[in-house]
Amino acid sequence: MLLSLFGNRNIERILLFLFVNGRCYGSQLNRLLRTPLTPLQKAFLRLEKGGVITSYFEGKTRVYQFNPGFPLLHELEQLLKKSYTLLPAHEKKCYYLVRDDYAAKPANLENKGQVVVAFWEKLSAVNRLTFKAVAKSKDNKGWNGKGEGEVEVSKSGSNVLIFTEKGKWQGKEHEEVDFSNVFRWTLDRENHLVSLEHLRRGPDHPIFLFDLSPSGQQSLISVDSHLCAGDTYFGQIRFDPQSVHLHWRIIGPKKNEELHYYYS
């Protein structure tokens, strides 16, 4: 979509990937986007020479990120956000990085069923949460802060859990307010999926967020991006005997945020 503007497909890929994930390295894009490494490295060099991105080393790996001193960074982010929201769902998914601890694939379908059941049992035992919200835009506008509270879990049959969450939210200015949320988790045993919906409009008008499928022995990731009122939602989950970690990514016309939920 931005090819005619940037004149280079790899420039477009790098900028969109950095917009979604914040940082990247060459071999990572080479693997995830199935793009030859040498042209990618030339594109990285061009962007760095132009002051758009900067780099640093982690061990022997050169890591790239946007240059916070680039004078048109805000305008570039707005352009990339608009471009990203117009991509087809399957292309959006390509730019969403699965974190390393979520990436191991389960061996077979039988294993997937075991992972989903183990996750469902852990969900059923949740009673508390803490969470953090981080605005990803460099202008620092958006939802920033942290919260904590209680979770009341109720069952609607054997395959539906309702999370009623209430607690305190503290914004970046340290103001504290009450918050409440209601989510519905639904287990699809046959297809080894768990879906998540927000019930802010009531149970008869749910807002679907995403389906989650096993990606490892103790992890799940969203099957695809989902568009809700112009906003794209992705999710990744890691769980253990003590807790459930839910990582959200939300990108839309007025949103560019990352959420970290910790259920226990």
N, C-alpha and C positions, 0 to 999 in steps of 0.2 A: 504493500500500500504506500510506503514511503520511498520506494525505489526511485521514482522519478524525481523526488526531491533530493535524496542523498546521492543518487547515481551509483550506488553500490549495495548489492543485496546483503553482503556481510556486515556493512556498517549498520544497516537496518536491524539485522539480527542481534548484533552486539548491544545496541542501544535499547532494544525492547527487552532483552534478557536482563540487562542491568537495571532497567526500570522496575521489573517485576521482582528481582532477587537481591538487588543492592550491590552485588559483587560477582565476579566470575573469573575463570582462568581459561586459557586457550584450549587445552586438551578436554576440558569439561564441555565447552560448546562443540568441539569436534565430535565428541561422543554423543551428546544429547540431541544435537541438531543434525548430525550426520553430514557435517560440512568439512571439506578438506582443511587441514590445519594451516598450511602455508598461507593461503589467501586470508584466513582469519587473523594470523599474526601480522600480516601487512595492514589489515584494517585496524587492528589494535594500535599499531605504530602510528598510523595516520591520525587517529583520534587523539592519541596522547600528544603528538607533536602540535596538534591544533588546540590543546588545552582543554578539550572536552572531558577527557578522563585522565586519571592518574593511576599509578601502580606502585606496589610494594611487594616485598618477598615474604612468604611464609615458608621457611626452610629453603628449598630449592625451587619452589613454585612461585611464579610471578602472578599476583592477584590484581585485578583491575576493578576500579570503581569510578563513579562520577567524580569529577574535580569540583569540590565545593566552592572553589573560587571562580569557576566559569561564569562570566557575567550574564549569560542567557540561560542558565540552568533551569530556572523556574519556567520560562517559556518552553524550553525543550521538554521538560517533564509534562507540561500540559499537552503538548503535541503528541508525545508518546502515549499518554493516557488515553487521549481521544482515539489514536490509531489502534491501540490495544483493544479497546472496547468494541471496535468495529470488526475485529478478526472473527472468523468462524470458531466455534467452540473447540474443535479438534486442534486448531492452531494455537489457541490460548493455552491449552494443556501442555503443548510442547515447551512453552517458555516457563512453566512452573517447575522449579527445581524440587525434586524429592530429596529431603535431607538424608544424609548418609545413614543415620540410625533407623530410617524408615524403609530403606531400599531393598533389603534382602527378600527375595521372592520365595513364597511357600512352595513345597515340593509338588503338591498335587491337589486335586479338588477335595479329596477326603481331608487333607490337612487344612484346607481353607475352612471347611465346616468346623473343625476343632478350634481354630483360631477365633472364629465368629462367636461360638458358644462360650469360650473362655472370656472373651471381651464382654459378652452380654451378662455373664455372671458378675463380672467386676462392676459394670454399670449399675446393676441392681443394688449393690452395696454402698454406693456413693452417698455421702451426707454433708460434705462440705466442698467449697470451691474457693480458690484464689485465682485472679486473672490480671493480666497486664495488657494494655492497648498502646500501640506505638504508631504514630502517623509517619508514613514513609516519605512524604513530600519534604523537600529541603526547605520550604518556606515555613515548616513546622506547624501548619494548620491541620486540624483534624482532631481525632479522638486520642488524647494522650492521658495516661493515668493508670491507676490500679484499683482493684476492688477485692472484697472478700465477703463471704456470707455462708448461709446454710442452704442445703438442697433437700427438699422433701421429694422423695421418689414414690410415685404411686403407679400401680399396674392396671392396665386395661387389657385383660386377657394375658396369654402367655407370651405374646410377641410385641407388646407395646409398653413402653415406660414413659411416664410423664415426669419431667424435671421441673419443679417449681422452685425458683432460685430467688432469694431475698438477702440483701445485705447492704453494705456501705461502699460507695464509690468515691475515690479521691482523685480529682483532676490535677493537671500540671500546676495550677495555682494553689494547690493544697486545700481547695474547698472540698467539703465532704457532703455528699447527698445520699439519700436512700435509692436503691435500685431494685427492680424485680423483673424477672424473665420467666417465661414458660416455654420449654422445649419438649418436643415429642420425638422419641427414638423408636424406630420400628424395625423388627428383625425379620428378614426374609431368609428362612432356613434353607429353602430349596436352591436359591441362587447365591447363597453365602454373602449376603449384603446386609448392611445396617444403614437406614436412612435417617436423616436429621431434619426436623422442621421446626420453625419458630411459630408459636401460637399467639403472637401479640394481637391478632385479630379474632382470636377465639378458635376452638377446636374444629369448627365447621369451615373455617377459612384459613387453613394453614399456609405458611410461607415456606415452600420447599427450599432447602439449602444445598444438600448434596447427598448422594449415595456413597457409602464407604465400603471398600473391598479389601481383604487381607493382602498385605504386601510383605509380611514376614511373620515369624512365630508370635510376636507380640506387637504387631503394628498393622494399621489400615490406612489407606489413602483414598481420596475422592476419585470416583470412577472417571469423571469428566468435570469440566467447568460447568457452572450453572449460572444462568443469567436471571436476576431478579430485579425488576424495576431499573434496568440498565446496569446493575452491579453484578460483577462476576465473583463467585465464591469458590474457593478451594479449601480442602481440609486434609490434615494428616493427624493420625492418632498413634501414640505409643502407650502401652499399658503394662503394668507389673502388678504383683500381689497387693501393693500398697496404694497405687494411684493410677489415674488416667490423665495423660497429657494430650490436649487438643490444640493443634496449631492451625489458625485460620489465616487466610489471605483474602482480602476484599479489595477489588479495584472497580471503580465506576466513575461516572461523570463528576461526582462530588466526594468520592472516597478513594483513599489510597492508604490502607491500614493493614496492620498485622496484629493478631490477637493471640495471646498465649493463655489457655485455660489449664488449670491444675485441679482435678477432682480427686478427693480422697474420702 
